C-alpha cells in the first residue's frame, strides 16, 4: 500500500504579448519551444532536435470499449499527428492515418524566416520530458515519476524550462518578447489544461472509476484549486472562485478534452502494455504553484486509486458518495470559497466538499493502517499527514491554509487589495493580480515573491529542481529515454513515451527500442549497460544481440 505510482503531469502555459492581444499564440508558442532548443550545441543540441514519434498513439480509443472514428472526431482530439494552426492560432488537426510513420519535421529557424512550419515545434528533453506546442500553447509534459515529491520536482522543472525559453526569446533579435503564465484561463472565455496521468490496473472496472472518482474530483479542488477572479467561463459575474477550470466542465464522462469537457476523461491510451495498464487521464485539475497543493493533488489521487484497485471503497466512509448532479456540484463548490455549500448526493444526503474530502481521507488512513501499519513508506505518510493538516486548517480557518493552498493564498492577497483600496470583485486591478500570481518570472510572479519571503511552504530545493531540468528520474523508464538523448542525441531519430528510435550506421532501417514497461529502463535496470556503451551503435548492438 503506497502512493508510489507511475505518474506524469502536463501543463499548457498561458502566453501573451503585452499590448498586443491579437498576436498569434500558435506562432508565439513555437518561438518559445524553438528558442529553448536552438542555442544548444554538441550532444545536447542534437538531443533537443530529436523528433517526437507518433506511431503508437491512439487518442480516439475510449475506455468504455470503442474507438471514435476519425471522421467524427474534433480536430483537437487528433493528437497522434503534428498539429497545424491557421493564422489565428486555431488548431487544424493532424495529417495522416494511424500506421504511417509520423515524426515532426526538423526544428525550424527560431526567427521564423523561411520556416517549414513552426507550429509543429516539438522537442524531447534530456530529463525525459516533452516540450511542444499544443492547442496554441507551449506545453511541458513531465517525465514519468513514481512519487508525489518527484511530481512536484519535475513540475517545477517545467517552470524553469519555460522561464529559460522566455529569456531566450527576449534575447533573440527578431523575436517578439512574450509573457508566460502557469494558469488555466485568460479570463475571457478560453481555458487551457493541466492534465494528470496515473497508470493503473486495467482489470479495475471503469464503472467503479467513475463512481468513486467523480465525488473525489468534485471536492478535491478545495485542497488543490488555483483560485480565480470572476464567475462563469467568460468571468461575466464578479466574484472569486476556488478553481480556474471548474466552470469549463459540462459533462460527467466523455472523451473530449477541449470542448464538452468531462470530469472523467475516457481516453484509453496507456503508453504502456495495454493488456496490463490503463492510463487515467485527469483533466479536471488546476495548474498549482504551491508545492503542497501539487503534492496533495497527486498524492491523494494515488491513494484513492490504490483503494479503488483493491476494491476497498465499496464500504466505509467513502463507500457511497455519488453525487446527484456532479457537474453542477463541481461549479457550486468552486463558487463557494467560504466552504459552506452542501452538495446533494444521490441517496438524498447533503455534504460539503470538505466533508467529502474528510471521508476520503478517513478511508485512506484506515486502509493504509490496515495494509501497511508501521511499515508504511515515508511518501505515503507524508501525503496522509499533509492531507489531514490542510483539511484541518480549512475546517477551522480558511486563511490558515494560505502557506499551502493556491486559492487561499491568492484570496488573502486579493482581500488585502480590496480592503486597502476599496476594490470590488469587478475591478480590473484584481484580475491583473490574479494573472500576475502565475507569472513564471521570479521578479514578477506574486507566488515567487511570497516564496522568496518564506511565506509559502516549500518541499523541494532549488538545487533539486535545477538538477531535474536536465536529468531524468532514475526509477522509471524516463531514465533510459533521457540518458539516451543526453549520451547519444545525434543518433536518436525520434522518441515517445513508449519507445526510443535510433538511426545508426550499418543498419538498413531505424532501430526502435520499445519501452512499454514503465518500471523497466530505470537506472538500476540499464545504468550499467549505458555506462558500458560509449556510442549508440554499441548500445543497439547490445540490445539486439548483433
Secondary structure, 3 states (H helix, E strand, C coil): CCCCCCEEEEEECEEECCCCCCCCHHHHHHHHHHHHHHCCCHHHHHHHCCEEECCCCCCCEECCCEECCHHHCCHHHCCCCCCCECCCCCECCCCCCCCCCCECCCCCCCCCCCCCCHHHCEEECCCCCEEEEECCEEEEECCCECCHHHHHHHHHHHHHHHHHHHHHHHHCCCCCCCEEECCCECCCCCECCEEEEEEEECCCCHHHHHHHHHHHHHHHHHHHCCCEEEECCCCCEEEEECCCCHHHEEEEEECCCCCCEEEEECECCCCCCCCCEEEEEECCCCCCCCHHHHHHHHHHHHHHHHHHHCCCCCCCCCCCCCECCHHHHHHHHHCCCCCCCEEEECCCCEEEHHHHHHHHHHHHHHHHHHHCHHHCCHHHHHHHHHHHHHHHHHHHCHHHHCCCCHHHHHHHHHHHHHHHHCCCCCCHHHHHHHHHHCECCCCCCHHHHHHHCCCCCCCCCHHHHHHHHHCCCCCCCHHHHHHHHHHHHHHEEEEECCEEEECCCCCCCCEEEECCCCCCCCHHHHHHHHHHCCCHHHHHHHHHCC
